[in-house]
Amino acid sequence: MKISVQDGGIVEFFGVEKGYKMIAEAGFEGIDWNINNDAPGSHIRNGTICGNTIFEKPLDEVLAYYKPKIDEIKKNGLEISQAHAPFPSWTPEHPEVLDEMIEIQKRCIELCDAVGCKYLVIHGVSLAEFDSENTPESIEAVNIKLYESLIPTLLKHNVTVCLENLFSSKGCLIEGCCSNPHEAVKYIDTLNQKAGREVFGLCLDTGHLSLLRKNFRSYIKTVGNRIKALHVHDNDAVTDAHLMPFTGVIDWNYFCNSMKEIGYDGDLSFETFAQARRVEKFDPELVPELLRWICLNGKSFKKKIEA
């Protein structure tokens, strides 16, 4: 069980060389690679993603583009524990982007395999509160098309695509894709059955569970060993604040005990970019201490989960 943190929110501010060195010196062993930042969600949402992302290039060009980052990651003894793919893959305003996004996600899978990253988080599509054109059934059909289209690529590569428990906030805060643990189980088991082997899992997002007031133990127990990756962060159960543990309302003993019950042995990855950005704006010199504290949280969680 490695302790990881996302590079988003750190590397953009401090630069590639200083950012990855800072992460390693804080004690982290791995990173959650935010490759989603290279395919801006704004382009996806307004239907102009075509021609605006590196992931449309051949794999060798993509690898050349990322080489400076990959070199610094390796130089600092870090592993790419997991990666976050561009999102969303579909919008009701521009449904035509789905086909383009499927190709982008395929290239992300190939990239992950090439750099030794075993888990890639790809968001499912959620029904928005005021979307009168779609239904739960039509949204499910979009998700099935998205993930099924990735199966041939997944079967050629050593990568597991992780769905994530989401919320929808377009209009107001409501449950999103896989926020119901039984829906998550259905998606993952159905897709793995169609693939003929385990190529799908779940990235459990603690902040999203908190926002939707989910029972941690019940959710985690229901999904069980389908949980392959984590987005660990805290909030006030009102906003998706992406804070470090113990600065919000989540009961972390409850979380650790629940993960211990299912025998979780994956990595502990912290998605705390928003708090890092807050500290950067106030005093960048405090960021190394923030990272060290987050890493200490991870080591404490690891002891409890593995005990």
N, C-alpha and C positions, 0 to 999 in steps of 0.2 A: 504494500500500500504506500504509494508515493504521495507527497504533499505538493500540490500544484496551484498555480494562480494564472489567471488570464493575462496575456501580455497587453491586451487592449486597455487603454487608460494609462499605461506606463511607457511603452515604447514610442507612442506618438508624441508624448510630451518630452521625454528625455533623450530620444533618439535610440537607434538600434544598439549601438555599442554600450552606451551607459545604461540603457534600460534593462537589457538582459543581464548585464553584470550586477546591477542592483538587485534583480530578482534572485540571482544565484547567491549573492552575499547575504541575503535575508534568510537563507536556509532552504529555499524551495528546490525540489528535485525535478520538477517538470512545469510545463506551461499548458494552458488552454489557449490554443492558437486562434486568434481572431481574424481569420482570413475573410470573414464576412465584411470587414471594413473595406475590402478591395472591390466590392460590388455594392455600391451605396443603395440602401433601401429606397431612397427618394427616386432613383431612376427606375426601380422596379415598380413602385407605386404609380408613377406617372406614365409608365409604358415606354420608357426610353432606354431600357437596359441594353438593348441590342447595340453592340459597338462601343459600349462604355465599361467593359470589364476585361481584365487580364485572362479570365477563365474561358474566354472564347478563342484564345490562342492555342496552338498545339502544346502538348505537355512539356516538350523540351524548352519552349519559350517561357512557359509558366515557371518551370524549375529555375531557369536563368534569372527570372524576375525576383524570385524569392531567395536566391543564393546568398545575398548578403545577410539576410535574417537567419537562414539555416546555418551559415558558418558561425555566426555569433552565438546561436543557441548551442551548437556543439562545443564551441570554444569554452563556454561557461559550464559545461558538464550538465546541461539541461536536456530533458527528453520532451518530446511533444506528446503529452499524455492524451490529449484529445484536441479536436478542432471544432470551430463553429462555422457552419456554412452560411452563405448569404441568405437573407430572408427579407420579405416573404417570397414564397414561390408562386403565389397567385394572388390577385386582388379582384374583387367584383367589378371594379371600374375598368380593369384591363385584363380580362381572363386570357387573352391571347399570349400573355407573357409566360404562361405555364410551360409551353413547349420549349421556349428558350431557357427557362430556369431548369428544366429537367437536364438539358445538355450541360448547363453550368454545374449542376450538382454532380453529374457524372465526372466532369473534369476534376472537381474537388475530391471525389473518391480516389481517382487516379493519383492526384497530388499527395493525398494522405498516405497511400500505400508506398509511394516512392520515397517518402521521408520517414517511414516507420511509425506513423500515427495510426493506432488501431481503431479509434472511435471518432466518428464525425457526427455532430449534432445537426440535424436538418429539421427545422420547424414544420409541423403540420399546419394545415389551414383551419382557421376557426370561423365560426359564424358570428358576425357582428350583430349587436342589438337592433340596429335600425336598417339592416339589410333586408329589404322586402322582396328582393328578386331571388333569393336563395332559401333553401331549407336544410335541415340537418342531413337529409338524404343526399342532396346535391353537393353539399360540402364533403360528405364522406366519399362520394364518387371522385371528387377532385383529389382527395388524399390518397385514395387507392390508386388512381392513375399515376400520381407523383411517385409513390414509393414502389409500386410494381414496375414502373419503367426503369428503376434503378437496379433491379434484381440481376439482369444479365451482367452489368458492370461489377456488381458486388461479388458475383460468383467467380470473377476473374482476379479478385484482389483480396488481400487480408485486412479488410476494413469492415467494421460493424456500424451501420447507420443507426443513430439513436434519435427516436422521437422525444419530445419534451412535453411535460405537463404545462400547458399554457393558460393564459387568461386573455380575454378580448377586452379592449378598452376603447373601441371605436364607438362612441356614444356614451357608454357607461361600463363599469367593471362587471363582466360576466364570465362564466366558465368558458374555457377554450378547449382546443384539441387536447385530449388525454388528461384533462383535469379530473375526469372521472376515472378511477383506477380500473374499473371493469372495461371501460372503453379502451384504455391503454393496453390491457391484456388482450382484448379482442384484436386490435390492430396488429400487435406484435406477433401473436400466435398465428393469426391468419396469414400474415406476410411471410413468416418463417416457413409455414407449411407450404406456401406456394413456391418459395425459393428452394425447398428441399433440405435446407440446413439453417443454422442460426446466423443470420446476417443482419437482424434488427434487434434492437433493445431499447431501453429507456434511459434518458438523462433526467434524473430527478432534480428538479429545481425547488430548493427549500423556500425561497422567497415567494414563489408562485403559490406554493401550498399555504403559506401564511396569509397572502392576500385574499385567497378564497376561503379562508378559515377552515381548511381541511384538517381532519384528524391525522396526524403524522403516522401514528402506529398502524391505523387501519389502512391507510393508503399504501404504506411501505410493505406491510404484510401481504396485501392483496397482490401487488405487483411482484414482490419477492425477488428471485434471482434474475429477473428480466432487467433489473437496474444494473446498468453497465458503467454509467458515468454520473457525475454530479455537478451541479451548479450550486455551490454553498454560499449563501449570503443571507443577511438579516434585513428586516424592515419593520415598519410600525403597523403592519396589517392594513394600511390605507394606500400607500404609494409603493411602487416598485423601486425602492431606494438603493438597492444593491450595496448594503452596508456590511461591515465586518461583524462577525458574531459578537453578541453581548452589547450591541448598540441599538438593538430593536427589541421585539417582543417574543421572539422564538425561544422555546424551551429546548436548549441544546442537549440536556440530559435525555430528554424524550427522544430527540432525533438519534443520538448515539446509541441508546438502548434499542431502538427500533432497527437500526442498521445492524447491530450486533445479532439481533434475533434472526435475521435472514441470512447471516453469515457473509455479509458484504466484504469482499476482499479486493475491490477495485481501488482506484486512486481517489483522493480527497482533493477536489479542485474548487478553488474559491473564485466566485464571479463578483468581485468587489470593486469594479471599475469606477462606479459613481463616487464612492468614498475617496478613492485615490484622486479623482479629479477635484473634489472639494478641497482636499489637503494641498494639492498642487497650486490651486488658486490662492490659498492663504499663505503657505510657506513651503516651497518645494523641498527644503532641507528636512522637513518632517516625514517625507514619504518613505525613506529607508526604515525609519522606526515603525511606521504604519505597517510596512510589509513584514518586518520581523515579528510584529505582534500577531498579524494574521497567520503567519507560519507557525507560531507557538500555539495558536488555537488549533491548527491542523494536527500538530503533534499530540496535543491533549486529546482531541477527538479520536485519533488513531489508537491511543492507549485504551480508551474506553470501548471502542468497537472491537478491538482484538483481544481484550481481556477475557 
